[in-house]
Each structure stands twice: as C-alpha cells, then as structure tokens.
Amino acid sequence: MKRLAVLLAMSECALAHAAEVQVAVAANFTEPMKQIAAAFEKDTGHKAVLAFGATGKFYAQVRNGAPFEVLLAADDETPARLEREGRTVAGSRFTYATGKLALWSSKAGYVDAQGKVLETGNYAHLAIANPKTAPYGLAATETLDKLKLTAKVQPKIVQGENIGQAHQFAATGNAELGFVALAQVWKDGRFTSGSGWIVPDNLHGPIRQDAVILAKGANNEAARALETYLQSDKARGIIRSFGYAL
C-alpha cells in the first residue's frame, strides 16, 4: 500500500507539472514524430503539439512570430541560421537524425534495385519536393545532376510544396515515380509498399536534420524535456526503425 501511495503521489506530481510544447516538424519526419510524441506524453506527462510542413516555410513563419517553441528541421542550415539570428536558445541545437533519399513508386516491381528506371522507364511524371524550401527536394535535384539526367527528366517533374506532397503525388499514382524521404516508405528494414531504390549518399549532400529550442520555448520545461527525450534510447529506436541514420 505504501508503494502504491508513493507511485500515485509521483504520478500526481508529474501531472501537476505537465506542460505543452508547440513543435514545428519537417514533413519527412511525420510518422516517426507521431510515435515519439505519443511515447513522450506517456513517459513524461508533457504533450507535444505537432505541426508538419516544409522547413523553409517554418523558417519564414518563425521570423514572422509564429508560436513554435521547438523546430525539428529537415536540414542543419535552417536551425543554424535561426541561431545566428538570435531566435533560439543557446546551446540547444543538435542533430536528431540523418535522412535518406529514396526513389519510390506505389507499384510493386516498378523501381529496380539500381534506380535505372529513371533513365529507361516509360513514365510520364516524377514527383519531387520544392528544392528551394525542402532539403529532400534539393537532394533530389542534386541526384539528377550527378546522374546527368536533369535535362532528360525536367519535362516530367511535378513539384510538391514539401516532401509530404511529393510523396502524396507518388502514393496516389498521379506520378509514377517520386523522390521521397525513405522514412515515408520504409519501416523495420523494408519498403512498406510498392518498390523503391535507396539513393546512395554520394549522389547528394548529407541530409543532416537538426533540432533546436526556439526563443519562444526558452522558459517551457516541456521544450527542454522534449529535447532530452529525442536523444533517449526509446526515441532513437523509433528513428532508426524508419531508416534514418544517427
């Protein structure tokens, strides 16, 4: 009975100090972050309120006073830029994942193991994210440049606002192929549907994804708790399961 009373008291104490944190999350990290947020709330009592979108758009929104307290970006440059501008909590920036790019189709057997379908396939549309605002879109254009296929595929490209929209184009079949974040189509060591090619890292710049506590989160204990939780073994396990490197 005494042990139960102690546990109840600890639980009540945790609930009493529970807080919410507003989190801007890069679109590629949607599914991992949903799982992490659920585990975070269960384990700490704090709630992460999530918004998903393009990193470039989040940068503009933060500069215009958006209420975000933590940013999980799709690159490392955007958090560093915000840091230089004095819009973050000093010392809070860290790399939470390194992303992987994939060429993917919702059709099983459509994408070969070397991605040769890009050059030889009879497809009408190739979806990519906007390279000006989405790091995975930039990685896609770098890959096409490296393969010397930019001019050939340019008429086929359909551009999504972010990697979530690029994936949607491919998932619905509106584009036969799409450059997507591996995490959107990968779980526990395999493609979850369709067919794909994991783009070698040497075909594009590294997709280091940094997190940072924004200035509006400076006094929010839930923001600090989330930063710590993202580096926990449980969170890292979830991140790895979606194909990210750490």
FIROMI-5367 format. One line per 10 residues: number of its first residue (from 1); their letters; for each residue x, y, z of N, C-alpha, C. Coordinates in steps of 0.2 Angstrom, whole numbers, plus 5000, padded with zeros to 4 digits. Each point is the difference from the previous one (the first is absolute). Example, Ala and Ser with C-alpha at 12.3 -4.5 7.8 and 13.67 -1.06 7.14 Angstrom:
<nodes>
1> as> 5066,4972,5039,4996,5006,5000,5004,5006,5000 | 4998,5005,4996,5004,5006,5001,4996,5005,5003
</nodes>
This chain:
<nodes>
1> mkrlavllam> 5004,4994,5000,4996,5006,5000,5004,5006,5000 | 5006,5000,5004,5004,5006,5000,5003,5001,4994 | 5002,4995,4996,5003,5001,4993,4995,5003,4996 | 4994,4997,5000,4995,5003,4996,4999,5007,5001 | 5000,5002,5006,4999,5007,5002,5005,5005,4997 | 5007,4997,5001,5005,5004,4997,5000,5001,4992 | 4998,4994,4997,4999,5001,4993,4994,5004,4998 | 4995,5000,5003,4995,5005,4999,5002,5007,5001 | 5003,5001,5005,5003,5007,5002,5004,5002,4994 | 5005,4996,4998,5004,5002,4994,4997,5001,4994
11> secalahaae> 4994,4996,4999,4996,5001,4994,4997,5007,5000 | 4997,5001,5006,4996,5007,5001,5005,5006,4999 | 5006,4999,5003,5005,5005,4999,5002,5001,4993 | 5001,4995,4996,5002,5001,4993,4994,5003,4996 | 4994,4998,5002,4994,5003,4996,5000,5008,5002 | 5001,5001,5006,5000,5007,5002,5005,5005,4996 | 5005,4997,4998,5005,5003,4997,5000,4999,4992 | 4995,4997,4998,5000,4998,4993,4999,5007,4996 | 5003,5000,4994,4999,5006,4996,5000,4998,4993 | 4998,5005,4996,5000,4999,4992,5005,5004,4997
21> vqvavaanft> 5003,4997,4994,5005,5003,4996,4998,5000,4993 | 5000,5006,4997,4998,5000,4993,5006,4999,4996 | 4999,4995,4995,5006,4997,4997,4999,5000,4992 | 5005,5003,4997,4999,5001,4992,5005,4994,4998 | 4997,4995,4996,5003,4994,4998,5001,5000,4992 | 5006,4998,4998,5001,4999,4993,4995,4995,4997 | 4997,5001,4994,4995,4995,4998,5003,4993,4999 | 5006,4999,4999,5003,4993,4999,5000,4996,5007 | 5000,5004,5005,5000,4997,5007,4993,4999,5003 | 4995,5000,4996,4993,5000,5003,4999,4994,5004
31> epmkqiaaaf> 5001,4994,4997,4998,4994,5003,5004,4998,5006 | 5007,5001,4999,5004,4999,5006,4998,5004,5006 | 4999,5007,4999,4998,5005,5005,4993,4998,5003 | 4996,4998,4996,4993,4998,5003,5001,4994,5006 | 5004,4996,4998,5002,4994,5005,5004,5003,5006 | 5005,5004,4998,5004,5003,5006,4995,5004,5004 | 4996,5004,4998,4996,5005,5004,4995,4996,5004 | 4998,4994,4998,4995,4996,5004,5004,4997,5005 | 5006,4998,4999,5004,4997,5005,5002,5005,5005 | 5002,5006,4998,5002,5006,5004,4995,5001,5005
41> ekdtghkavl> 4994,5001,4997,4994,5002,5005,4999,4994,5005 | 5000,4994,4998,4999,4994,5005,5006,5000,5005 | 5006,5001,4998,5006,5000,5005,5001,5006,5004 | 4998,5006,4998,5001,5006,5003,4994,5004,5003 | 4995,4999,4997,4994,5004,5001,4999,5006,4996 | 5006,5002,4997,5000,5006,4995,4996,4998,4994 | 4997,5005,4997,4997,4999,4993,5004,5004,4995 | 5002,4997,4994,5003,5003,4994,4994,5001,4995 | 4999,5007,4999,4995,5002,4995,5003,5001,4993 | 4999,4995,4995,5004,5000,4994,4997,5003,4994
51> afgatgkfya> 5004,5004,4997,4998,5003,4993,5005,4997,4995 | 4998,4998,4994,5005,4997,4995,5000,5004,4994 | 5006,5001,4997,5000,5004,4994,5007,5000,4997 | 5001,5005,4996,5007,5001,4997,5004,5004,5004 | 5007,4998,5001,5004,5004,5004,5001,5007,4999 | 5000,5002,4993,5001,5007,4998,4994,5004,5002 | 4994,4997,4999,4994,5004,5003,5000,5001,5007 | 5002,4995,5004,5001,5001,5007,5004,5005,5002 | 5006,5001,4996,5005,5005,5002,4996,5007,4999 | 4997,5001,4994,4996,5006,4999,4995,5002,5006
61> qvrngapfev> 4997,4994,5002,4994,5001,5005,5003,5002,5007 | 5006,4997,5001,5003,5002,5007,5003,5007,5000 | 5002,5002,4994,5003,5007,4999,4994,5005,5001 | 4994,4998,4998,4994,5004,5000,4996,4999,5007 | 5003,4997,5005,4997,4999,5006,4996,4994,5002 | 5000,4995,4996,4996,4994,5001,5002,4997,5007 | 4995,4997,5003,5000,4998,5007,5004,4994,5002 | 5004,4997,4995,5004,4994,5001,5005,5001,5005 | 5001,4995,5004,5005,5000,5005,5006,4995,4999 | 4999,4995,4996,5005,4995,4998,5000,4999,4992
71> llaaddetpa> 5005,5000,4997,5000,4999,4992,5004,4993,4999 | 4997,4996,4997,5004,4994,4997,5000,5001,4993 | 5006,5002,4997,5001,5002,4993,5002,4994,4996 | 4999,5001,4993,5002,4995,4996,5008,5001,4997 | 5003,5005,5003,5007,5001,4999,5003,5003,5006 | 5007,5001,4999,5003,5003,5006,5001,5008,4999 | 5000,5002,4994,5001,5007,4999,4994,5005,5003 | 4994,4998,4999,4995,5004,5003,5000,5001,5007 | 5001,4995,5004,5001,5002,5008,5006,5004,5001 | 5006,4999,4996,5006,5003,5001,4998,5008,4998
81> rleregrtva> 4997,5001,4995,4998,5007,4998,4996,5003,5006 | 4995,4997,5002,4996,5003,5006,5004,5001,5006 | 5005,4996,5001,5004,5001,5006,5005,5006,4999 | 5002,5001,4994,5004,5006,4998,4996,5006,5001 | 4994,5000,4999,4995,5005,5000,4997,5002,5007 | 5003,4995,5005,4998,5001,5007,4992,4998,5001 | 4998,4996,4996,4993,4997,5001,4999,4994,5003 | 5006,4997,5003,5000,4994,5004,5003,5000,5007 | 4999,4995,5003,5003,4999,5007,5007,4998,4999 | 5005,5003,5002,5007,4999,4999,5002,4993,5003
91> gsrftyatgk> 5003,4996,4995,5003,4994,5002,4995,4994,5000 | 4994,5001,4997,4995,4995,5000,5000,4997,4993 | 5003,5002,4995,5000,4997,4993,5004,4993,5000 | 4997,4995,4997,5004,4993,4999,4997,4997,4994 | 5003,4995,4998,4998,4996,4994,4996,4994,5003 | 4994,5000,4998,4995,4994,5003,5000,4994,4995 | 5002,5001,4994,4999,4995,4995,5004,5002,4993 | 5002,4995,4997,5003,5002,4993,4996,4996,4995 | 4997,5004,4995,4995,4997,4996,5002,4996,4994 | 4996,4996,4997,5002,4996,4994,4995,5002,4995
101> lalwsskagy> 5002,5001,4994,4996,5001,4994,4998,4993,4996 | 4994,5000,4998,4998,4994,4996,4996,5002,4994 | 5001,4996,4995,4996,5000,4994,4995,4995,5000 | 4994,5002,5000,4994,4995,5002,4994,5000,4995 | 4997,4995,5000,4994,4999,4996,4995,4996,5004 | 4994,5002,4999,4994,4996,5004,4999,4993,4997 | 5003,4999,4994,4999,4994,4996,5006,4995,5002 | 4998,4994,5002,5005,4995,5002,5004,4998,4994 | 5006,4999,5000,5005,4998,4995,5001,5005,4995 | 4998,5006,5001,5001,5006,4995,5007,5003,5000
111> vdaqgkvlet> 5002,5001,5006,5007,5003,5001,5005,4994,5001 | 5005,5000,4996,5005,4995,5001,5005,5002,5005 | 5005,4995,5002,5004,5001,5005,5006,5005,4999 | 5001,5002,4994,5005,5005,4999,4997,5007,4997 | 4993,5000,5000,4997,5006,4998,5001,5002,4993 | 5001,4995,4996,5001,5001,4993,4993,5002,4996 | 4995,4999,5004,4993,5002,4997,5000,5007,4998 | 5004,5004,5004,5000,5007,4999,5002,5002,4993 | 5005,4996,4997,5002,5001,4993,4997,4996,4995 | 4998,4994,5002,4997,4996,4995,4992,4999,5000
121> gnyahlaian> 4997,5002,5006,4993,4998,5001,4996,5005,4995 | 4994,4997,4999,4995,5004,4996,4995,5003,5005 | 5002,5006,5003,4996,5003,5005,4998,5007,4997 | 4995,5003,5003,4998,5006,4997,5001,5006,5006 | 5000,4998,5006,5001,5005,5005,5005,4997,5006 | 5004,5005,5002,5005,4998,5006,4999,5006,5005 | 4998,4998,5006,4998,5005,5005,5006,5001,5004 | 5002,5006,5002,5005,5003,5004,4997,5005,5004 | 5003,5001,5006,4998,5006,5004,5004,5006,4998 | 4997,5006,5001,5003,5006,4998,5007,5001,5003
131> pktapyglaa> 5005,5000,4996,5007,5000,5002,5002,5007,5003 | 4996,5005,5000,5001,5007,5003,4998,5000,5007 | 4996,4996,5002,4997,5000,5007,5001,4993,5003 | 5001,4995,4997,5000,4993,5003,5007,4996,4998 | 5004,4999,5005,5006,4997,4999,5000,4993,4996 | 4995,4996,5001,4999,4994,4996,4999,5002,4993 | 4997,5005,4998,4999,5002,4993,5007,5002,4998 | 5004,5004,5004,5007,5002,4997,5004,4994,4999 | 4999,4995,5005,5004,4994,4999,4998,4996,4993 | 4994,5000,4999,4997,4997,4994,5003,5003,4993
141> tetldklklt> 5000,5007,5000,5003,5004,4995,5008,4998,4999 | 5003,5000,5006,5007,4998,5000,5002,4993,4997 | 4995,4996,5002,5001,4993,4997,4999,5000,4993 | 4995,5003,4997,4999,5001,4993,5006,5003,4996 | 5003,5005,5003,5006,5003,4997,5005,4995,5000 | 5001,4997,5006,5006,4995,5000,4999,4994,4995 | 4994,4998,4999,4999,4995,4995,4999,5003,4993 | 5001,5006,4999,5000,5003,4993,4993,4999,4997 | 4995,5000,5004,4993,4999,4998,4995,5006,5000 | 5003,5006,5003,4996,5005,5001,4996,5003,4994
151> akvqpkivqg> 5003,5001,4994,4997,5002,4994,4995,4995,4997 | 5002,4993,5001,4995,4995,4997,4994,5000,5004 | 5000,5000,5007,4994,4999,5004,4996,5007,5001 | 5003,5006,4999,4997,5006,5002,4993,5001,4997 | 4998,4998,4994,4993,5000,4998,4995,4996,5004 | 5003,4995,5004,4996,4995,5003,4999,5002,5007 | 5003,5005,5003,5000,5002,5007,4994,5003,5002 | 4997,4998,5005,4994,5003,5004,5003,5002,5007 | 4999,5006,5002,5003,5002,5006,4995,5001,5006 | 5001,4997,5005,4996,5001,5006,5003,5005,5004
161> enigqahqfa> 4996,5003,5004,5002,5006,5005,5005,4997,5005 | 4999,4994,5002,5004,4997,5005,5001,4992,4998 | 5004,4997,5004,5001,4993,4999,4994,4996,5001 | 4995,5002,5005,4994,4997,5001,4995,5000,4994 | 5000,5006,4996,4996,5000,4994,5004,4996,4994 | 5006,5000,5000,5004,4996,4995,4998,4993,5001 | 5000,4998,5006,4998,4993,5001,4993,4998,4999 | 4996,5005,5001,4992,4999,4998,4999,4999,4993 | 5004,5004,4996,5000,5000,4992,5001,4992,4998 | 5006,4998,5003,5002,4993,4998,4995,4995,5003
171> atgnaelgfv> 4998,5001,5006,4996,4995,5004,4993,4999,4996 | 4997,5005,4998,4994,5000,4996,5000,4998,4993 | 5007,4999,4997,5001,4998,4993,4999,5006,4996 | 4999,5006,5002,5000,5006,4996,5007,5001,4997 | 5005,4998,5003,5007,4999,4997,5002,4993,5001 | 5003,4997,4995,5002,4993,5000,5006,4999,5004 | 5004,5005,5001,5006,5000,5004,5000,5006,5004 | 5004,5000,5006,5001,5006,5004,5006,4999,5004 | 5004,5006,5001,5005,5000,5005,4997,5002,5006 | 5001,4995,5005,4997,5001,5007,5005,4999,5005
181> alaqvwkdgr> 4998,5002,5006,5004,4998,5006,4999,4992,5001 | 5005,4997,5001,5000,4993,5001,4995,4998,5006 | 5000,5004,5005,4996,4999,5006,4992,5000,4998 | 4998,5003,4995,4993,5000,4998,4998,4993,4997 | 5005,4996,4998,4998,4994,4997,5004,4994,5002 | 5003,5001,5006,5004,4994,5003,4999,4999,5007 | 5000,4994,5002,4999,4999,5008,5003,4993,5001 | 5004,5000,5005,5003,4994,5003,5004,4996,4994 | 5003,5003,4996,5005,4997,4996,4997,4998,4993 | 4994,5003,4998,4998,4998,4993,4995,5006,4998
191> ftsgsgwivp> 4999,5000,4993,4995,5004,4998,4993,4998,5002 | 4996,5005,5002,4993,4998,5003,4995,4998,4994 | 5001,5003,4994,4996,4998,4995,5004,5002,4993 | 4997,4998,4995,5003,5002,4993,5007,4998,4999 | 5004,5004,4997,5007,4998,4999,5004,5006,5000 | 5007,4999,5002,5004,5006,5000,5007,4999,5000 | 5004,5005,4999,5007,5000,5000,5003,5005,5005 | 5004,4998,5005,5003,5004,5005,5006,5004,4996 | 4999,5006,4999,5005,5004,4997,5007,5000,5004 | 5006,4998,4996,5006,5001,5004,5002,5007,5002
201> dnlhgpirqd> 5003,5000,5006,5001,5006,5003,5005,5005,4996 | 5004,4997,4996,5005,5003,4996,4997,5004,4994 | 4993,4999,4999,4997,5004,4995,4997,5006,5002 | 5000,5002,5006,4998,5006,5002,5003,5002,5007 | 4999,5006,5002,5003,5003,5006,4997,4996,5006 | 5003,5000,5006,4997,4997,5006,4994,5003,5002 | 4995,4996,5002,4994,5003,5002,5000,5000,5008 | 5004,5004,5003,5000,5000,5007,4994,5004,5003 | 4996,4997,5004,4994,5004,5003,5001,5002,5007 | 5000,5006,5001,5001,5003,5007,4994,5002,5003
211> avilakgann> 5000,5000,5007,4995,5002,5004,5002,5006,5004 | 4996,5004,5002,5002,5006,5004,4994,5003,5004 | 5001,5002,5006,4995,5003,5004,5000,5008,4998 | 4994,5002,4998,5000,5007,4997,4999,5004,5006 | 5001,5007,4999,4999,5005,5005,4994,5000,5004 | 4994,4998,4997,4994,5000,5003,4999,4994,5005 | 5005,4995,5000,5000,4995,5004,5005,5000,5006 | 5003,5006,5001,5005,5000,5004,4998,4999,5008 | 4994,5001,5001,4998,4999,5007,4995,4995,5001 | 5000,4995,4995,4995,4995,5000,5003,4993,5002
221> eaaraletyl> 4999,4998,5005,5003,4993,5002,4999,4995,4996 | 4994,5000,4996,4998,4994,4996,5005,5001,4993 | 5002,5006,4999,5005,5000,4994,5006,4997,5002 | 5003,5001,5006,5006,4997,5002,4999,4993,5001 | 4995,4998,5002,4998,4992,5001,5000,4997,4993 | 4997,5003,4995,5000,4997,4994,5007,5000,4997 | 5004,5005,5000,5007,4999,4998,5004,4994,5003 | 4999,4999,5006,5003,4995,5004,4997,4993,4997 | 4994,5000,4999,4996,4994,4998,5002,4998,4993 | 5001,5004,4996,5002,4999,4993,5007,4996,5000
231> qsdkargiir> 5004,5001,5005,5006,4997,5000,5000,4993,5004 | 4995,4998,5003,4999,4994,5004,5000,4994,4995 | 5002,4994,5003,5000,4994,4997,4993,4998,4996 | 4995,5002,5004,4993,4998,4997,4999,5004,4994 | 5001,5007,5000,4999,5004,4994,5005,4998,4994 | 5006,4999,5002,5005,4998,4995,4998,4993,4997 | 4997,4996,5003,4998,4993,4998,4994,5001,4995 | 4996,5005,5001,4994,5002,4995,5003,5003,4994 | 5005,5004,5001,5003,5004,4994,5004,4995,4996 | 5004,4995,5003,5003,4995,4995,4995,4996,4997
241> sfgyal> 4995,4998,5003,4995,4996,4997,4997,5002,4993 | 5000,5007,4999,4998,5003,4994,5006,5001,4995 | 5005,4998,5001,5006,5000,4995,5005,5006,5001 | 4999,5004,5005,5005,5005,5001,5006,4997,5003 | 5005,5004,4999,5007,4999,5003,5000,5005,5006 | 5004,4998,5005,5001,5004,5006,5008,5001,5001
</nodes>
